[in-house]
């Protein structure tokens, strides 16, 4: 699966640090507009394991689902 978007350097660093620290359950904190969705998609793509993607509003659930499917991920919704 191709990269969804070209990640910025700080996003690539966040992806690599998150994957490196998976045993410690990493948390990524990035401000609005910082690319959390792109970072999440990159992590999901690199790990290639079943993943649960959680968000707190219906709008973000639907938007994220559309983007996942458009990017070639197999995704469903549970609300």
TAKAUR-V645975 format. One record per backbone hydrogen bond with DSSP energy under -1.0 kcal/mol. CO is the residue of the C=O (numbers start at 1). NH is the residue of the N-H. Records with the same first field share a line. If there is no record, write none. Layout:
BEGIN
CO->NH + NH
END
This chain:
BEGIN
8->12
9->13
10->14
11->15
12->16
13->17
14->18
15->19
16->20
17->21
19->22
21->24
22->25
31->34
35->39
36->40
37->41
38->42
39->43
40->44
41->45
42->46
43->47
44->48
57->61
58->62
59->63
60->64
61->65
62->66
63->67
64->68
65->69
66->70
67->71
68->73
69->72
END
